[in-house]
Amino acid sequence: MSHSRPLRLRDVRNVFRLIGEVRELGEDPKIWRPHMVRRLRKLFSAEIVVSSEVHAQTTRVPGKLRIIDIGWSCDSEGNLWDIHSERDDETLEAWRLAAGQVPEAPEDAEVEIPVRPIQPVYGGRSFVLSQYCLPHINAVDQLGLHRSFGDEHFSAGEHRLIRLFHVELGRLWKKDALRKVTNPTQDLPPRLSQTLSELLAGRSEKEVAARLDLSRHTIHNYVKALHQRFEVSSRGELLAKAGAANKPDFTPKLSITLPRGDEALVRRDDD
């Protein structure tokens, strides 16, 4: 690997500027991921940039997994193409290794073996691949950059810079971060949604009851249900939190958002 092009402050600033651009684009991966691969291609003079998330789901065959790879890629001309492949031929152990999960510690082990990427970033002169493990949603985000034969080699500094970018991006998908961006207004029952809209418009419970042709007691119960839904204890807190939830959260979402609970692996919908 070439050791030319040492890491520069300007390069680091460009990385964080791109993180900001991705966040400002909002949550749709069909918007922020294509923008990201195009910008990375220019920042690193790459021939091809590939960015995808790889999810694993259990199948009806014991020990076999369904692997879903979905994302975007960009070539030297700025042309984009989406990535979407599925296969059912991976074993659980192979996925654990790919996801950066080391084997479990034996029962008599004195220390706990941590779960961590085995090779978070690797490659060489013409290719760099970074993997960011997201074990809480059973996924791995992958970022690959390629240069053509004969082009200047990737330097050690560029390897570090690519990894820095990927780590900062991956922080947005950590368990705590994903919990914070959950929108409590999603999937509200119709009456709760109508009540909330009226409250956000500045109306009292009495006025809401009149507009919806319901009793004040019923509306009061709806308001109490909204307090529970938003985990607040006052109308002021409710309006503040609901108003913030209705605004763009500027957090890039992954393409697959299946309800997983606390299990490491989820079952397919058709199981």
N, C-alpha and C positions, 0 to 999 in steps of 0.2 A: 504494500500500500504506500502511495506517495505521501511524504510528510511536508509537501509544499502547502501554501495557503493556510497559515496558522489561523486559529479562531480569532476573529476580530469583533470589536464591540459593535460595529455597524451590522455585521452578520447576525449577532444575537438580537439586536433591535429589530431587524427585518423578520426574524422568527416570531417575536412577540407581537409585531404589527400584524402579521398574518393570522395569529391566534385571535387578535381583536377583530379582524375582518370576518373570520369564520363565525364568531359569536354574533356579530352585528347582522349577519345574513339570516339569523333566526334558526328555527329548528329543522326545517325540511332538508334531509340528506340529499335530495335530488337537486338542491340549490347549492348548499355549502360545500359538499364534497367535490363536485366538478370545479367550482371556483378554486378550491384548495389545490387540486392536482395541477391545474393550469399555472397557478402562482408558484408552486414548488418547482415545476419544470423550468420556469424562468430563473428563480432564485439559485438553483443548483445546476443550471445548464444541462439538464438531463434530457436524454432522448425519449424516454418513456417514464411516466410516474403512475404507479398503481396504488390505490387506496381502497381497502375493502375490510369488511367485518366478517368473521367466520364464526358461525353459531353451530352448536351441537345439540341434537335432540335424540332422545332414546327412540328405538323402534320396537316392533313386535319381536324381533329376533334378539334373544339375550346376548349382551356383549357387543352388539352392533349399533352403530350410531348413524343418524342422518346428519350430514354436514352441509350447511348452507353458506355459500360464499357470495356476498353481495357488495357491490361498490362501484367505483368509477376508475377510468384510466385515461391518460392523455398522452399524445405523441408529440414529436418535435415540431409539428406543424400546428399544434393547438387543437387537433381533432380529438373529440371525446367519444368514448363508448362505455356503455354500462356493463357491469359484471354481474351475472346471476347464474350460479351453478349449484346443483344439489346432487348428492351421492349418498348411498346407504352402505358403503363398504368399509367404513372406518371402525376400528375396535376401540373400546373404552380406554385401554392402556395407551394406544397410539394418540388418541385425543388428549389425554392427560399430559403426555410429553409435548405435543404440539402447543398446548395451552400453557406450557411452562409449569406444570404441576409435578413436583418430584414425588416418587413413591412414598406411601405412608410409612411413618417410623414403626419399627417393631415394638411389640408391647413392652419389652424390657428396656427400651431406649431411655436414657436419662434426660435427654433434651428433645424438644419438639422440633421436627424438621419443617422449616417454613415453606410456604408455597411461593415460588418466585419464578420469573422467566429463566430458563436454562441458558438461552442465548438471546438477550433482549435486542441486540443489534449485531448483525454480522454481514459478511459480504467481502468485498475486496476492491480491486481497482476499477471495475466497471459496473459493479452491482452492490447496492446496499439494501438490506431488508431489516426493518424494525418491527418488533411485535410488542403489543401492549396487552397484557393479560387482564381480563375482566371476569374473574371467577364467579362473582356474585350474580352475573347474568349468563354464565357459561359461554363466554365469547372471547375471541381474540381479535383485536384490531391490528391490521397489517398495513405497513407502508413500505413500498418498494420503489427504488429509483435506479434507472439503468442509463448507462452511457454507451455509445457505439464504440466498436473496436477502432482504436486509433485516436479516440478523443482523450483529452487529459484525464488522468486517473483521479478518482475520489481520494481526497486527502484524509488523514486521521482527524483533522479538525472538522471536516465536513461530516464524517461519521458521527462525531460528537454533536454537531449542530443538528443533524437530522434526528438523532435520538432525543435531544433537548426539545425539539418541536413536538415530537410524538408523545413524550411524557407530559408536556404541558397540555396537549390536546386531550390525552387520556384522563387527566385529572377531572375533566368535566363529566366523565362517565363513572366516577367512583360511586360507591354505594350511597354515601352521604349526599353527594351532589345530585344524584338521580332522585333521591327522596325530596330534596329541597325544591326541585323544579316540577314536582307532581302538581297538576292543576286541579284543585278540589271542585272547580266549576264543571269539569267534564262529567258527563253522564248523570247530571242532576235530573231527578224526576221532573216532569213538566210543571207541576204546581210549585215546587221549590224554585225552579228556574224563573217562573213568572214572578214569584214573591221577591226573589233576589233582584230582579230587574227593576221592580217598582221601588224597592228600598234604595237601590243605587241612583234612581231618579230623584231621590230626596223626599219620598212620600212616607207618611206615618203609617203605623199598622192599621189605624182606622181608615185611612184613605186607600190603602191597599185592599182592605176587605171590601170597600165599596166598589172599587174598580174591578175586582175579580168576582164580585157577587158572592162572597163567602162571609162567614161569621168572623168577628174579631177574635174569638177563641181559636178558631181554626188557623187563622193567620198567625196568631201568637205561637201556636204549636209548630207551624212551619218555620218561624223565626228561630225557635229553640232548636229545631232540627238543623237549621243552617249553622247555628253556633257550634253544634256538635261536629258537623261536617268540616267546618273550617278551624275547629279547635280554638275558639275564641270565647270570651265571656261577656262581651259588650257589643252594642250596635256599632260603636265607633271602630272597634277592632274588626268587626265583620266587614264593614264598608271599606276599610283600608286594605284588608287582605283580599277581599273579592275584587276590588278595583285593580290591585296589583296583578292578580291572577289573570284578569282579562286582557292585560297588556302583553306584548311579545316578551318572552323570557330571555331571548337572545342566547339560548343554550342549544348547541347543535345536538340533535337527536340521532340515535342509531336507526338503521332501516327496519330492524325487527324489534318490536317491543311486545313480547309475549309475557303474560302474567306467569311469573316463575315462583313466587313465594320465596322460601328459604332453601329450597332444594337445589342441589348442584346441577342436576340434569332434569329436564322436563320431558313429558311425553308428547308425542305428536297428537294433533287434534283428532285424528281419525282412530286413535287407539281406544 
